Amino acid sequence: MPDYQAILEQIHEGVLSKAPEGCVASYIPGLANVSPDKFGIHLHTAEGGDFAVGDRNESFSIQSITKVLLLAMAVSSQGRKIWKRVGVEASGTPFNSLVQLEYERGIPRNPFINAGALVVCDFLLGLYDDPKADFLKFVRRISGVSTINYDESVARSEREVAYRNVAMLNLMKDFGNIHNNVETIIDFYCAACSVTMSCRELSRTFAMFMRHGRLESGEEILSIGRAKRINALMQTCGFYDESGEFAFRVGLPGKSGVGGGIVAVYPGKYSVAVWSPPLNEKGNSAAGCLALELLTDLTGTSIF
């Protein structure tokens, strides 16, 4: 096994010395005041080992990383039915684009852009009487952390500026791909994005995807086939229109969020979470992308 602790310390020094440029996601009021100097990384191995540096125990809003968990909940409940309403192709456009949605008649390219995640939320609203409560139970179950919660102030601030997401929902509703009340979907979606976790909690939550759909206890949440497909989507669609660049430089399935978090998995080996709030022009953590590139370079490993 590589000396992960020494490697993480080397990554920390390398990231601090290069100081990648970026800006905190100020367009969401609840995220605007987060310190840009925060940086943490936590790696959890298949053998149960934990290695970390920096602000790895400080909680932050996971934002779009939650889209993977929403999809996992939908797939675990209804299997293939969700794929009739959302695609599995990379978008090549910004995560909040309406142009492609209009062109493709209300069927989002994948579940990790905003339109796709909104369809997944609508899908879950049709399965659960109280999806907000049930989603939180699901996240707590796979993370093993009973205190994970929504950040209501962040959720409220997102609802206040959700104009484009509302536009997407109305457009998809016009095409017949949205079945529930738009405001109800927005409320659920913004709550899901506001979930807060630390790097430690996030890496251990995504260990399920590293373990091919199983928890550390051996409990199966997803079949091997379903876990494989979600990992494939993280590889091809997890970083908006920078997914190809991330695959080229890092070579791991993963997902980013505009809260500055990135989580990635090496199936059968480890799951790793990084947090650094300043984002590059594509909406991904600038320092987080560099840290994970250094991780696969220094270990000499990736899924490729």
C-alpha positions, -999 to +999 in steps of 0.1 A: +000+000+000+013+035-008+022+058+021-010+078+017-003+101+047+031+112+033+015+116-001-013+137+012+011+159+031+031+163-001-001+172-020-010+198+006+024+215+002+022+213-036-013+229-037-004+257-013+028+265-032+009+267-066-022+285-052-045+279-082-067+309-090-104+307-085-135+325-070-159+314-043-195+308-056-208+342-046-240+339-068-254+317-040-257+340-010-253+312+015-219+303+001-205+338-006-189+343+028-170+310+030-133+315+035-113+309+003-083+297+023-099+265+035-084+233+022-089+197+034-085+162+020-095+128+034-088+094+019-105+063+030-092+029+019-110-004+011-092-019+041-107+008+064-077+031+067-081+068+070-055+095+060-060+132+060-046+167+060-059+203+064-095+212+072-108+177+067-132+178+097-149+211+089-184+207+074-193+224+041-223+224+017-218+195-007-240+211-034-240+192-067-222+162-051-256+154-037-268+146-073-250+113-071-267+104-039-301+114-052-295+092-082-284+063-060-316+066-040-337+066-072-319+037-087-320+016-055-357+021-054-369+017-090-339+004-110-342+013-147-373+035-146-354+067-142-335+062-175-367+068-194-366+104-183-329+113-182-300+104-204-265+092-197-244+114-221-219+141-212-235+175-218-207+196-232-226+227-219-228+245-186-246+228-157-275+252-158-279+255-196-314+257-211-303+256-247-296+218-249-328+211-229-349+229-255-332+212-284-336+177-268-373+182-260-371+182-222-349+151-217-318+162-198-285+148-210-275+132-177-285+133-140-255+154-129-265+186-146-292+207-129-320+197-152-312+160-147-311+163-110-344+181-110-360+152-129-345+128-103-361+149-075-394+148-094-390+111-097-384+106-060-413+128-051-434+102-069-420+074-048-419+089-013-445+107+009-417+128+025-387+126+002-367+153+021-369+132+053-363+099+034-333+113+015-317+124+048-322+090+062-306+075+031-276+097+033-272+090+071-275+053+064-248+051+038-225+075+056-229+059+090-233+094+105-266+102+122-259+139+126-256+148+089-282+174+081-295+201+058-282+237+061-315+256+060-298+290+055-280+278+024-312+261+011-332+292+016-306+314-002-306+289-031-344+290-033-343+328-034-321+328-066-335+296-083-348+315-113-330+294-139-339+261-122-375+271-122-372+279-159-358+244-165-386+228-146-413+247-165-397+239-198-395+202-190-431+203-176-441+217-210-425+187-226-443+163-202-411+153-182-421+169-149-451+156-129-451+174-096-455+210-084-425+231-095-421+248-061-422+215-043-394+201-065-373+233-060-377+230-023-365+194-023-337+201-047-323+231-027-325+212+005-306+182-010-279+206-023-275+222+012-265+189+029-233+196+049-205+171+053-168+172+062-142+156+039-140+127+063-178+121+061-179+126+024-151+102+016-167+075+039-201+081+023-188+075-012-169+044+000-202+026-011-192+033-047-157+022-041-171-010-026-193-017-057-225-008-040-220-022-005-214-006+029-185-015+051-208-038+070-214-058+038-250-045+034-259-041-003-274-008-012-268-010-050-262-041-071-227-043-087-242-034-120-260-003-107-229+008-088-208+003-120-232+025-140-232+053-115-194+052-113-193+054-152-216+085-151-193+101-125-163+094-149-180+109-180-204+135-165-192+144-130-175+177-137-200+194-161-182+205-193-148+198-178-154+161-173-131+151-202-103+173-187-107+157-153-106+122-168-075+132-187-056+147-157-069+126-128-085+094-142-110+087-114-148+087-113-159+117-092-183+145-086-178+182-078-200+208-062-199+246-062-194+245-025-158+237-033-160+199-027-148+171-049-152+134-042-136+107-062-133+069-061-109+043-072-131+012-072-117-015-049-090+008-036-101+041-020-125+070-019-112+105-014-128+139-007-112+173-012-125+208-001-113+241-014-140+268-020-125+288-049-138+275-083-123+276-117-143+290-147-160+256-152-174+256-116-150+230-102-127+235-072-094+247-087-072+234-059-093+203-056-087+193-092-050+199-087-049+179-055-065+149-071-042+151-102-012+151-078-027+121-060-029+099-090+004+112-103+022+105-070+007+071-065+011+062-102-024+048-104-058+056-119-086+035-133-067+037-166 
